[in-house]
């Protein structure tokens, strides 16, 4: 149920997907769906919790490939971001897209889950940078994460993967400037 709901939310957005459509996609009755989840809001929270676990596991594996110099870490991060953006029907970060859609609902549980998810990824990047000898690694990770999120948004808007390379160049300049 969670995987099918995530696909629908990701493809069409939270507000444009009904519980009827989710029940149909999961081949259960709407009553069965409501037996598992009290509301669509709760379903979204469970969906994002499950996706958070999958994404963290994927990032940890991805992070294992990121090693070497700080520049090599940046190159790997943004190269893989560009590859991800080249997938058919790529729609950016599901967490970011759903939170933007829920911008007027600051207490929505999905926003808290997405905030925790993004913070964990940023922390993981900080640990990679620290291992590579970057000074103020947590601060640099925040700045690089900002470049990453911006690149994702602009690649989605313009359909141009070159934003990943531009963000990588900016991140490397940032790292060079902080080593002085």
N, C-alpha and C positions, 0 to 999 in steps of 0.2 A: 504494500500500500504506500509506504513512504517513498519508494523509488518512483512509482508512477506519479504520485502527487508532485514530487520534485520536478520531474520532466514537464508536467503541465505548468507548474508555477514558473519554471525557468523559461519555457517557450512563450507563454502568453501573459505572464504576470499574475500576481496574487488576486487582484480585484476582478480580473476577467475570467477566472476559473471558478466554476460552481462546485459545490459538494456533489451534485448530481453527476457532473462530468468526471469527477475523481472516482466516484463509485463505479461508474461505467467503465472507466479505464482500468480499474483494479478488479473488475468482474465480481463485485460484491454489491449487496443492496445498500442503499443510503442508510437504512436502519443499522446495518452491520458496521458501516463506517462510523456512525455516531455512537455505537457501542464501544468502539475503540478510542474515539476522540470526541470530547465534549463539544468542540466547536472547530470551525475552520482555522481560527487563530491558534488553537492548541495543536491542530494537525500541522500547521506551518512550523510551529516551535519544534515539534518532534522531527519533522523533515529536516530542519536546519541542524538540529543536534546530530542526526545521523550523517548528514553531509559534512558537518564539522569533523567528525571522527575520520571519515574517508579522506577528506582534504588534508588533515594533519598527518595522516599516515603517508599520503602521497608526497606531501611537502618534506617529510622526514626522509623519505627515500630519495627525493630530488635533492634535498640538502646534503645527503651523503655523497652525491656527485659533485657538489660545489666544494671545492677545496683549492688549495694553492694560494696564490697571491690575492690580495683584495680585488685587483683588476680582473683576475680569472673568475672570481666569485661573481662579480658584477656581469661579466660577459656571459657566464653560464645562466645566470638568473634571467637576464633580458633576452638571451637567445631562445631559451625555453618558453618564455612569454610570447615571443613572436611565433614560435612553432604552434603553441596552443591557439593563438589567434588565427592561425591559418586553417583550422579545422572547419569543415563544412558546418554551416549554421551556428558558428561561434557567436555567443551572445554576451561575452564579458564574464565578470564575476557574478555568480548567482546571488551571493551574499550582498554584494554592493547593490545590485539591481533591486532586490527585494526591499532592502532598507530604504533606498531612495523612494520606492513606491509607498513605503509606510512613514514617510518623513513627517506627516502631520499626526502621527500616533507615537509620541515619544515613550510611552509606557508599554508598547507592544513587546511581548516576550521575544519575538524574532529579532528585534533590534538589539536586545541585550546579548543574545546568542551570537549575532553577527559581530558585535563590538568585541566580545571575548575571542571569537575566531580570528579576527584581524589582529588583535593584540598578541595572540599566541604566535601567529606567523611572523609578526614584527620582532617578537622576542627571539624566535628561532633564528631569524636573520642576524640579529644582534650577536647571538652566540657564535654564529659562523664567522662574523667579522672580527669578533674578539679573538677567536682562535687563530685568525690570520694576522693578528697583531695590530688591528686598527684601534687608534686612540679614540676614546669616547664612542665606543662601538654601538652602544644603545642609541645614542643621539644620531649617529650616522645611519643606523638601521631605520629610524623613524623617517629621516629625510629621504632615504632611498626607497622606502616603502611608499612614501608620498609620490615619488617619481613613478613608481610601478603602477600605482592606482591611476595616476594621471595618464600614463601611457595606455593602460587598459581602456579608459574612457575615450581617449582620442582615437585609438584604433577602432573602437566600436563606432564612433561618430563618423570617421573619415574612411574606414575600411582600408587603412594604410598601416602595414606592419612596420614601416620606417620609424614610427613613434617609439617603438621598443629600442631601436638603435640610438635614437636621439636621447632617450632617457638613460641608456647605458653610458653614453658619452658624458652626460651631465653628472651622473653618479660618480664616474671616474674622476672628473674634475673636482667634484666635491671631496672625494677621498684625498686627492693630491693636495688640495688647498688646506685640508685639516692636518696634514702631516708636517706642516711647517712649524 
